[in-house]
Amino acid sequence: MNNYDLRERTYRFSVGLVEFINGLYQSRVSSRIFDQLLRAGTSIGANVEEADSSPSRKDFKYKISISKKEAAETVYWLRIIIDAGIIKNEHNVSKAKELLEECIQLLKILGSISRKL
């Protein structure tokens, strides 16, 4: 994968997030948090896809700003599941931290794009 292909990178992030959440035990509380995480995390790439197909610069900027907001929310939910001890298995904690680091990088990329517009 080319790390500079934002569409592919956000798509891979979404797939990894879906696989991660799908493999976790879900209690009543955690399922609500995982639902929020899944919605925000997969929305990053969906909005990047929409931005790439935007008919105007204004629409592109708007979709990138939504992607950035969703990335920030995803960072929040990943931090919650790590810091609140919602996942106990060390392998899953490690995977959550990997996803968090990637999402932070995506947030920085989207922020940079947004500032340049």
PASEBA-1860 file (N, C-alpha, C; in nm, 3 decimals):
! residues 117
1> MNNYDLRE> 0.084/-0.119/0.000/0.000/0.000/0.000/0.088/0.124/0.000 ~ 0.050/0.219/-0.078/0.117/0.349/-0.082/0.061/0.434/0.031 ~ 0.146/0.472/0.127/0.101/0.552/0.241/0.049/0.689/0.200 ~ 0.075/0.729/0.076/0.031/0.860/0.030/-0.104/0.853/-0.042 ~ -0.158/0.736/-0.060/-0.290/0.720/-0.121/-0.393/0.726/-0.009 ~ -0.447/0.845/0.013/-0.537/0.867/0.126/-0.664/0.782/0.115 ~ -0.717/0.769/-0.006/-0.838/0.688/-0.023/-0.812/0.544/0.021 ~ -0.702/0.486/-0.023/-0.670/0.348/0.013/-0.637/0.337/0.162
9> RTYRFSVG> -0.567/0.434/0.213/-0.528/0.430/0.355/-0.651/0.438/0.446 ~ -0.746/0.525/0.414/-0.867/0.535/0.497/-0.954/0.411/0.480 ~ -0.952/0.353/0.360/-1.028/0.229/0.337/-0.969/0.117/0.423 ~ -0.838/0.102/0.419/-0.770/-0.002/0.499/-0.795/0.020/0.648 ~ -0.796/0.145/0.691/-0.826/0.175/0.832/-0.966/0.126/0.867 ~ -1.063/0.155/0.780/-1.201/0.112/0.804/-1.212/-0.040/0.812 ~ -1.148/-0.110/0.719/-1.151/-0.256/0.720/-1.089/-0.309/0.850 ~ -0.975/-0.254/0.888/-0.911/-0.297/1.012/-0.998/-0.271/1.134
17> LVEFINGL> -1.066/-0.159/1.134/-1.155/-0.125/1.245/-1.273/-0.221/1.253 ~ -1.333/-0.251/1.138/-1.446/-0.346/1.133/-1.401/-0.483/1.184 ~ -1.288/-0.530/1.136/-1.237/-0.661/1.179/-1.208/-0.661/1.329 ~ -1.150/-0.554/1.378/-1.119/-0.541/1.521/-1.246/-0.548/1.605 ~ -1.342/-0.464/1.573/-1.467/-0.459/1.652/-1.543/-0.590/1.642 ~ -1.544/-0.649/1.524/-1.616/-0.774/1.503/-1.562/-0.887/1.590 ~ -1.435/-0.881/1.625/-1.373/-0.986/1.705/-1.379/-0.965/1.855 ~ -1.445/-0.858/1.900/-1.450/-0.827/2.042/-1.579/-0.875/2.107
25> YQSRVSSR> -1.567/-0.914/2.234/-1.686/-0.943/2.314/-1.759/-0.812/2.337 ~ -1.891/-0.816/2.325/-1.967/-0.693/2.343/-2.070/-0.707/2.454 ~ -2.053/-0.623/2.555/-2.152/-0.613/2.662/-2.252/-0.504/2.622 ~ -2.349/-0.479/2.705/-2.447/-0.374/2.675/-2.379/-0.238/2.660 ~ -2.288/-0.206/2.749/-2.219/-0.077/2.744/-2.121/-0.073/2.628 ~ -2.037/-0.176/2.617/-1.935/-0.172/2.513/-1.996/-0.172/2.373 ~ -2.108/-0.238/2.353/-2.168/-0.241/2.219/-2.210/-0.101/2.175 ~ -2.254/-0.019/2.267/-2.290/0.120/2.232/-2.166/0.201/2.195
33> IFDQLLRA> -2.060/0.181/2.270/-1.935/0.252/2.241/-1.877/0.203/2.109 ~ -1.878/0.071/2.087/-1.826/0.016/1.962/-1.907/0.065/1.842 ~ -2.039/0.081/1.861/-2.123/0.132/1.754/-2.082/0.274/1.716 ~ -2.058/0.358/1.815/-2.014/0.495/1.790/-1.878/0.495/1.719 ~ -1.788/0.411/1.767/-1.655/0.399/1.709/-1.664/0.355/1.563 ~ -1.747/0.256/1.537/-1.762/0.205/1.401/-1.820/0.311/1.307 ~ -1.921/0.382/1.352/-1.981/0.487/1.269/-1.881/0.597/1.235 ~ -1.811/0.645/1.337/-1.715/0.753/1.314/-1.596/0.705/1.232
41> GTSIGANV> -1.542/0.590/1.266/-1.422/0.540/1.200/-1.441/0.508/1.053 ~ -1.555/0.450/1.018/-1.579/0.418/0.877/-1.622/0.541/0.799 ~ -1.671/0.641/0.868/-1.712/0.765/0.801/-1.593/0.846/0.750 ~ -1.477/0.825/0.810/-1.357/0.897/0.765/-1.334/0.869/0.617 ~ -1.323/0.743/0.583/-1.297/0.703/0.446/-1.412/0.733/0.352 ~ -1.534/0.716/0.402/-1.651/0.744/0.316/-1.651/0.890/0.274 ~ -1.616/0.979/0.364/-1.614/1.121/0.330/-1.494/1.158/0.244 ~ -1.383/1.088/0.260/-1.268/1.109/0.171/-1.308/1.067/0.029
49> EEADSSPS> -1.378/0.956/0.017/-1.426/0.911/-0.115/-1.518/1.017/-0.177 ~ -1.610/1.069/-0.097/-1.700/1.173/-0.147/-1.623/1.299/-0.185 ~ -1.524/1.335/-0.105/-1.445/1.454/-0.136/-1.375/1.437/-0.270 ~ -1.323/1.318/-0.293/-1.252/1.292/-0.418/-1.343/1.306/-0.540 ~ -1.471/1.288/-0.520/-1.567/1.300/-0.631/-1.642/1.432/-0.629 ~ -1.596/1.525/-0.549/-1.666/1.653/-0.533/-1.666/1.733/-0.663 ~ -1.779/1.796/-0.693/-1.788/1.878/-0.814/-1.722/2.015/-0.799 ~ -1.695/2.055/-0.676/-1.637/2.188/-0.655/-1.534/2.185/-0.543
57> RKDFKYKI> -1.450/2.286/-0.541/-1.350/2.299/-0.436/-1.418/2.318/-0.300 ~ -1.527/2.393/-0.298/-1.601/2.418/-0.174/-1.655/2.286/-0.116 ~ -1.711/2.203/-0.202/-1.764/2.074/-0.157/-1.650/1.983/-0.111 ~ -1.537/1.985/-0.182/-1.420/1.907/-0.142/-1.376/1.946/-0.002 ~ -1.364/2.076/0.021/-1.320/2.126/0.151/-1.418/2.083/0.261 ~ -1.547/2.091/0.231/-1.650/2.052/0.328/-1.637/1.904/0.364 ~ -1.621/1.817/0.264/-1.612/1.673/0.291/-1.483/1.638/0.367 ~ -1.375/1.706/0.335/-1.250/1.685/0.408/-1.267/1.729/0.554
65> SISKKEAA> -1.339/1.838/0.574/-1.361/1.884/0.713/-1.446/1.783/0.791 ~ -1.541/1.721/0.725/-1.621/1.617/0.792/-1.532/1.497/0.825 ~ -1.447/1.457/0.731/-1.354/1.346/0.755/-1.265/1.376/0.876 ~ -1.218/1.499/0.885/-1.133/1.539/0.997/-1.211/1.531/1.129 ~ -1.334/1.578/1.130/-1.416/1.570/1.251/-1.440/1.425/1.292 ~ -1.467/1.339/1.194/-1.490/1.197/1.224/-1.363/1.131/1.275 ~ -1.248/1.170/1.222/-1.121/1.115/1.271/-1.097/1.156/1.417 ~ -1.128/1.281/1.449/-1.113/1.328/1.588/-1.206/1.249/1.680
73> ETVYWLRI> -1.327/1.224/1.635/-1.421/1.147/1.717/-1.372/1.002/1.733 ~ -1.318/0.947/1.628/-1.265/0.810/1.634/-1.151/0.800/1.733 ~ -1.062/0.899/1.733/-0.953/0.903/1.831/-1.012/0.901/1.972 ~ -1.115/0.980/1.993/-1.180/0.987/2.125/-1.231/0.849/2.168 ~ -1.307/0.782/2.080/-1.365/0.652/2.117/-1.257/0.546/2.137 ~ -1.153/0.548/2.057/-1.043/0.452/2.077/-0.975/0.476/2.212 ~ -0.954/0.601/2.246/-0.895/0.632/2.377/-0.985/0.582/2.490 ~ -1.116/0.600/2.476/-1.211/0.553/2.578/-1.198/0.401/2.598
81> IIDAGIIK> -1.201/0.325/2.487/-1.199/0.180/2.505/-1.065/0.131/2.561 ~ -0.959/0.203/2.533/-0.828/0.166/2.589/-0.820/0.207/2.736 ~ -0.848/0.333/2.765/-0.828/0.385/2.900/-0.933/0.339/3.001 ~ -1.053/0.308/2.955/-1.158/0.263/3.047/-1.150/0.113/3.073 ~ -1.057/0.047/3.008/-1.041/-0.097/3.031/-1.153/-0.179/2.972 ~ -1.218/-0.130/2.869/-1.329/-0.203/2.808/-1.280/-0.331/2.742 ~ -1.158/-0.326/2.689/-1.099/-0.447/2.633/-0.987/-0.491/2.727 ~ -0.986/-0.618/2.757/-0.893/-0.670/2.858/-0.776/-0.746/2.794
89> NEHNVSKA> -0.801/-0.816/2.687/-0.701/-0.898/2.621/-0.588/-0.810/2.569 ~ -0.465/-0.843/2.606/-0.349/-0.760/2.570/-0.330/-0.748/2.419 ~ -0.360/-0.854/2.346/-0.351/-0.848/2.199/-0.450/-0.745/2.145 ~ -0.572/-0.744/2.199/-0.673/-0.648/2.154/-0.639/-0.505/2.194 ~ -0.580/-0.489/2.311/-0.535/-0.356/2.354/-0.426/-0.307/2.259 ~ -0.335/-0.395/2.223/-0.228/-0.359/2.130/-0.285/-0.319/1.994 ~ -0.383/-0.394/1.946/-0.447/-0.363/1.817/-0.519/-0.229/1.825 ~ -0.587/-0.202/1.937/-0.656/-0.074/1.954/-0.556/0.041/1.952
97> KELLEECI> -0.440/0.021/2.012/-0.336/0.125/2.012/-0.281/0.147/1.872 ~ -0.267/0.041/1.793/-0.224/0.055/1.653/-0.326/0.136/1.574 ~ -0.453/0.104/1.593/-0.559/0.177/1.525/-0.560/0.323/1.569 ~ -0.537/0.346/1.697/-0.532/0.483/1.748/-0.419/0.561/1.682 ~ -0.302/0.502/1.673/-0.188/0.570/1.611/-0.215/0.601/1.464 ~ -0.274/0.506/1.393/-0.306/0.530/1.253/-0.410/0.641/1.239 ~ -0.508/0.641/1.327/-0.612/0.743/1.321/-0.555/0.881/1.352 ~ -0.463/0.888/1.445/-0.396/1.016/1.475/-0.321/1.066/1.352
105> QLLKILGS> -0.255/0.974/1.280/-0.185/1.012/1.157/-0.284/1.062/1.052 ~ -0.397/0.992/1.038/-0.500/1.035/0.942/-0.553/1.174/0.980 ~ -0.573/1.196/1.108/-0.620/1.325/1.156/-0.522/1.436/1.118 ~ -0.393/1.409/1.133/-0.291/1.508/1.097/-0.292/1.535/0.946 ~ -0.304/1.430/0.868/-0.308/1.445/0.722/-0.429/1.526/0.680 ~ -0.545/1.492/0.735/-0.667/1.564/0.701/-0.660/1.710/0.747 ~ -0.600/1.733/0.861/-0.581/1.869/0.911/-0.491/1.949/0.818 ~ -0.386/1.887/0.770/-0.295/1.953/0.678/-0.364/1.988/0.547
113> ISRKL> -0.441/1.894/0.494/-0.518/1.919/0.371/-0.614/2.034/0.393 ~ -0.683/2.031/0.505/-0.783/2.133/0.536/-0.720/2.271/0.547 ~ -0.606/2.280/0.612/-0.537/2.411/0.626/-0.490/2.466/0.491 ~ -0.449/2.376/0.402/-0.399/2.420/0.271/-0.511/2.467/0.179 ~ -0.633/2.431/0.212/-0.746/2.476/0.131/-0.788/2.613/0.175
END
